[in-house]
């Protein structure tokens, strides 16, 4: 069974509560209907009641059995505002104004345990979804950087099972520092652990393998590697590696003579910057015929994710199922 099907089955086995803050979009209404009808989730739509009803009507779906909330009218508003203010020097009126926004209300639902995950982005920019996530759900332990990953399913010679990889960061951080790269690597290993069947083996990628070239960019990668090893010694992580050293055993045997638990068998690839990550996933997708699923956000205390503005109903359902599977694994 491929990884996406496994995520669907995991979500179906334990349907979680997913909050969809963009309830005014017909695609979101249709996806909520499908999630409910397929037994994948208990969807929650946020927005003004009349706009949610209009979206469902346009999509040609019923809202029967689907929870809907208007954040501005919810009896949870005060509780969420108080929680949002905790540890911040905010007036109550400002907290209330923020939490009335569907993205923030949805984030507070996840933070307070009233929903398992949040998926948004068809009507909000990625930066806005990330900001809401940081201010409500917050970062995971020890993480201070939001990032993204793609789940890449790469065909194998002879038509065998697709080989799954986590590619990061391909959508958020343009020029990450060593500290941010360390956060991305730790978050990516966590994402792999929640989705892949095999243990995460994380490669920190560069144009250099173990000092074969000297440059500040390669040194940034090695500095990030040392930070990860200091912060999380149990992770299977190594570098700096060129891409072939990371994923091809024969090349790794030549270039990494002292051996490595990661070289040649990495399934998590951490790129040094957004140029490398974005280019790599698109080349892999279009030249190798790989499936590129995502991007998904990572680094948060609970799984949340972004959607492209052009996401289809099927995209929304698949993203939701994967986030729900991650939430179930984390739980």
C-alpha positions as CSV (number, residue, x, y, z in Angstrom):
1,X,0.0,0.0,0.0
2,X,1.5,3.4,-1.0
3,X,2.0,6.0,1.6
4,X,-0.9,8.2,0.6
5,X,-3.3,5.3,0.8
6,X,-1.9,4.4,4.3
7,X,-2.6,8.0,5.4
8,X,-6.2,7.7,4.2
9,X,-6.6,4.4,6.0
10,X,-5.0,5.8,9.2
11,X,-7.3,8.8,9.1
12,X,-10.3,6.6,8.4
13,X,-9.4,4.3,11.3
14,X,-9.5,7.2,13.8
15,X,-11.3,10.2,12.3
16,X,-10.0,13.3,13.8
17,X,-11.4,16.8,14.0
18,X,-10.1,19.1,11.3
19,X,-10.8,22.8,11.2
20,X,-11.1,24.5,7.8
21,X,-11.1,28.3,8.4
22,X,-12.0,29.2,4.8
23,X,-15.6,28.0,4.9
24,X,-16.7,30.6,2.4
25,X,-14.9,28.8,-0.4
26,X,-17.0,26.2,-2.3
27,X,-14.0,23.9,-2.7
28,X,-13.6,23.8,1.1
29,X,-17.3,23.0,1.5
30,X,-17.1,20.2,-1.0
31,X,-13.9,18.9,0.6
32,X,-15.6,18.9,4.1
33,X,-18.5,17.0,2.6
34,X,-16.1,14.4,1.2
35,X,-14.1,14.1,4.4
36,X,-17.3,13.5,6.3
37,X,-18.9,11.1,3.8
38,X,-15.7,9.0,3.5
39,X,-15.3,8.7,7.2
40,X,-11.9,10.4,7.1
41,X,-12.6,13.3,9.5
42,X,-15.0,15.3,11.5
43,X,-14.7,18.6,9.6
44,X,-15.4,22.0,11.1
45,X,-16.1,25.0,8.9
46,X,-15.4,28.5,10.0
47,X,-17.0,31.7,8.7
48,X,-20.2,33.7,8.6
49,X,-23.2,31.4,8.5
50,X,-24.7,32.9,5.3
51,X,-21.3,32.7,3.4
52,X,-20.8,29.0,4.4
53,X,-24.3,28.2,3.3
54,X,-23.7,30.0,0.0
55,X,-20.5,28.1,-0.5
56,X,-22.1,24.8,0.1
57,X,-25.0,25.7,-2.3
58,X,-22.5,26.7,-5.0
59,X,-20.6,23.4,-4.5
60,X,-23.9,21.5,-4.5
61,X,-23.3,19.8,-1.2
62,X,-25.2,19.5,2.1
63,X,-23.9,20.7,5.4
64,X,-25.8,18.0,7.3
65,X,-23.5,16.5,10.0
66,X,-20.8,19.2,9.5
67,X,-20.0,21.6,12.3
68,X,-19.9,25.3,11.4
69,X,-18.9,28.2,13.6
70,X,-18.9,31.9,13.2
71,X,-15.9,32.9,15.3
72,X,-17.4,36.3,16.1
73,X,-20.5,34.7,17.6
74,X,-18.9,31.7,19.3
75,X,-19.2,31.1,23.0
76,X,-15.6,30.0,23.0
77,X,-14.3,33.4,21.9
78,X,-13.6,34.6,25.4
79,X,-11.7,31.4,26.4
80,X,-9.6,31.5,23.3
81,X,-8.9,35.2,23.7
82,X,-7.7,34.6,27.3
83,X,-5.5,31.7,26.1
84,X,-4.2,33.9,23.3
85,X,-3.3,36.7,25.7
86,X,-1.4,34.3,28.1
87,X,2.2,35.4,28.2
88,X,1.6,38.4,26.0
89,X,1.2,42.0,26.9
90,X,-2.1,42.4,25.0
91,X,-5.3,44.2,25.8
92,X,-8.4,42.0,25.9
93,X,-10.0,44.0,23.1
94,X,-7.0,43.3,20.8
95,X,-6.9,39.6,21.7
96,X,-10.7,39.4,20.9
97,X,-10.2,41.1,17.6
98,X,-7.4,38.7,16.6
99,X,-9.2,35.6,17.7
100,X,-12.4,36.6,15.8
101,X,-10.4,36.0,12.6
102,X,-11.1,32.5,11.3
103,X,-7.4,31.6,10.8
104,X,-6.6,32.6,14.4
105,X,-9.8,31.0,15.8
106,X,-9.0,27.8,14.0
107,X,-5.5,27.9,15.4
108,X,-6.8,28.3,18.9
109,X,-9.1,25.4,18.4
110,X,-6.0,23.2,17.7
111,X,-4.0,24.8,20.5
112,X,-6.8,24.1,23.0
113,X,-7.4,20.6,21.8
114,X,-10.8,21.3,20.2
115,X,-9.4,20.2,16.8
116,X,-6.6,18.0,15.8
117,X,-5.3,19.9,12.8
118,X,-5.9,22.9,10.6
119,X,-5.7,23.2,6.9
120,X,-6.0,26.5,5.0
121,X,-4.5,28.5,2.2
122,X,-7.0,28.6,-0.7
123,X,-7.9,32.2,0.3
124,X,-4.9,33.2,2.4
125,X,-1.2,33.6,1.6
126,X,1.3,31.1,3.0
127,X,2.9,33.8,5.1
128,X,-0.5,34.6,6.7
129,X,-1.2,30.9,7.5
130,X,2.3,30.6,9.1
131,X,1.8,33.8,11.1
132,X,-1.5,32.5,12.5
133,X,0.1,29.1,13.2
134,X,3.0,30.6,15.1
135,X,0.8,32.9,17.2
136,X,-1.8,30.2,18.1
137,X,-0.5,26.7,17.8
138,X,3.1,27.7,18.4
139,X,6.4,25.9,17.5
140,X,7.2,22.4,18.5
141,X,9.7,21.8,21.4
142,X,13.1,23.4,20.7
143,X,12.0,24.7,17.2
144,X,12.0,28.4,16.3
145,X,11.5,28.1,12.5
146,X,8.5,27.3,10.5
147,X,9.4,25.4,7.3
148,X,7.9,23.1,4.7
149,X,8.4,19.8,3.1
150,X,7.2,17.9,0.1
151,X,6.5,14.2,0.2
152,X,8.1,12.9,-3.0
153,X,7.2,9.5,-4.4
154,X,9.9,8.5,-6.9
155,X,9.5,5.7,-9.4
156,X,12.0,2.9,-9.2
157,X,13.5,1.0,-12.1
158,X,11.5,-1.9,-13.3
159,X,8.2,-0.5,-12.0
160,X,8.7,-1.5,-8.4
161,X,7.2,0.3,-5.4
162,X,7.8,4.1,-5.4
163,X,10.6,5.3,-3.2
164,X,9.4,7.9,-0.7
165,X,11.4,10.9,0.3
166,X,10.9,14.0,2.4
167,X,12.3,17.1,0.6
168,X,12.8,20.2,2.8
169,X,12.7,23.2,2.7
170,X,11.2,23.8,-0.7
171,X,8.7,26.6,-0.1
172,X,9.3,28.9,2.9
173,X,12.9,29.8,3.9
174,X,14.9,31.5,1.2
175,X,18.3,31.7,2.8
176,X,18.2,29.8,6.1
177,X,20.9,30.4,8.7
178,X,22.7,27.4,10.2
179,X,20.4,27.6,13.2
180,X,17.3,27.6,10.9
181,X,18.7,24.7,8.9
182,X,19.1,22.8,12.1
183,X,15.4,23.5,12.9
184,X,14.4,22.4,9.4
185,X,16.4,19.2,9.7
186,X,14.9,18.3,13.1
187,X,11.3,19.1,11.9
188,X,11.8,17.1,8.7
189,X,13.0,14.1,10.6
190,X,9.9,14.4,12.7
191,X,7.7,14.6,9.6
192,X,9.3,11.6,8.1
193,X,8.8,9.6,11.4
194,X,5.1,10.4,11.3
195,X,4.6,9.4,7.6
196,X,7.3,7.0,6.4
197,X,7.5,3.3,7.3
198,X,11.3,3.3,7.5
199,X,13.1,5.3,10.2
200,X,14.2,8.8,9.1
201,X,17.7,9.0,7.8
202,X,18.5,12.7,7.2
203,X,21.1,14.0,4.8
204,X,22.3,17.6,5.0
205,X,22.9,18.4,1.3
206,X,25.6,20.6,-0.3
207,X,27.7,20.8,-3.4
208,X,30.4,19.3,-1.1
209,X,30.8,15.9,0.4
210,X,32.7,15.8,3.7
211,X,34.9,18.7,3.0
212,X,35.5,18.0,-0.7
213,X,35.0,21.7,-1.4
214,X,35.7,24.7,0.7
215,X,33.1,27.5,0.8
216,X,31.1,29.4,3.4
217,X,27.9,27.8,2.0
218,X,29.2,24.3,2.7
219,X,30.4,25.4,6.1
220,X,26.9,26.6,7.0
221,X,25.6,23.1,6.3
222,X,28.3,21.4,8.5
223,X,27.5,24.0,11.3
224,X,23.9,23.1,11.1
225,X,24.7,19.4,11.3
226,X,26.7,20.0,14.5
227,X,23.8,21.9,16.0
228,X,21.4,19.1,15.3
229,X,23.7,16.5,16.8
230,X,24.1,18.6,19.9
231,X,20.4,19.2,20.2
232,X,19.2,15.8,19.3
233,X,21.9,13.2,19.4
234,X,19.6,10.3,18.7
235,X,18.7,11.4,15.1
236,X,20.2,9.5,12.2
237,X,21.7,12.5,10.4
238,X,24.9,13.1,8.5
239,X,26.5,15.4,6.0
240,X,27.5,17.5,4.3
241,X,26.7,15.3,1.3
242,X,26.3,15.9,-2.4
243,X,23.0,14.4,-3.5
244,X,24.4,11.3,-5.0
245,X,26.4,10.5,-1.8
246,X,23.2,10.8,0.1
247,X,21.0,8.4,-2.0
248,X,23.2,6.1,-4.1
249,X,25.0,3.4,-2.1
250,X,27.7,2.8,-4.7
251,X,28.6,6.5,-4.7
252,X,28.5,6.7,-1.0
253,X,30.9,3.8,-0.7
254,X,33.4,5.7,-2.7
255,X,32.9,9.2,-1.3
256,X,32.2,8.4,2.3
257,X,35.0,6.0,3.0
258,X,34.6,6.0,6.8
259,X,31.0,4.8,6.6
260,X,27.8,6.4,7.6
261,X,24.3,5.3,8.8
262,X,22.9,7.8,6.3
263,X,25.1,8.0,3.3
264,X,23.6,6.2,0.3
265,X,20.3,5.5,2.1
266,X,18.9,8.8,3.1
267,X,15.1,9.3,2.9
268,X,15.1,12.9,4.2
269,X,16.9,15.4,2.1
270,X,17.5,18.9,3.7
271,X,18.6,21.4,1.1
272,X,20.9,24.4,1.9
273,X,18.5,27.0,0.6
274,X,15.2,27.6,-1.2
275,X,16.8,27.8,-4.6
276,X,18.2,24.2,-4.3
277,X,15.1,22.8,-2.7
278,X,12.6,24.3,-5.1
279,X,14.6,23.4,-8.1
280,X,15.3,19.9,-6.9
281,X,11.7,18.9,-6.2
282,X,10.5,20.3,-9.6
283,X,13.2,18.5,-11.5
284,X,12.5,15.3,-9.7
285,X,8.8,15.7,-10.4
286,X,9.0,16.5,-14.1
287,X,12.1,14.6,-15.2
288,X,11.8,11.5,-13.0
289,X,8.0,11.4,-13.1
290,X,7.8,11.6,-9.3
291,X,4.7,12.5,-7.4
292,X,5.2,15.7,-5.5
293,X,2.7,16.0,-2.6
294,X,2.6,19.2,-0.7
295,X,4.0,21.5,0.4
296,X,3.1,20.8,4.0
297,X,4.1,23.1,6.9
298,X,6.2,21.7,9.7
299,X,7.8,22.9,12.9
300,X,4.6,23.5,14.8
301,X,3.4,21.9,18.1
302,X,0.6,20.2,16.2
303,X,0.3,19.5,12.4
304,X,-1.2,22.3,10.4
305,X,-0.8,22.9,6.7
306,X,-1.0,25.3,3.9
307,X,-2.8,24.9,0.5
308,X,-2.1,26.5,-2.8
309,X,-4.5,29.1,-4.0
310,X,-5.4,26.8,-6.9
311,X,-6.0,23.7,-4.8
312,X,-8.7,21.3,-6.1
313,X,-11.1,19.5,-3.8
314,X,-9.0,16.3,-4.2
315,X,-5.9,18.3,-3.2
316,X,-7.7,19.6,-0.1
317,X,-8.9,16.1,0.9
318,X,-5.5,14.5,0.4
319,X,-3.7,17.2,2.4
320,X,-6.3,16.9,5.1
321,X,-5.9,13.1,5.3
322,X,-2.1,13.4,5.6
323,X,-2.3,16.0,8.3
324,X,-4.8,13.9,10.2
325,X,-2.5,10.9,9.9
326,X,0.3,13.0,11.3
327,X,-1.9,14.2,14.1
328,X,-2.9,10.6,14.9
329,X,0.7,9.5,15.0
330,X,1.7,12.4,17.2
331,X,-1.2,11.6,19.5
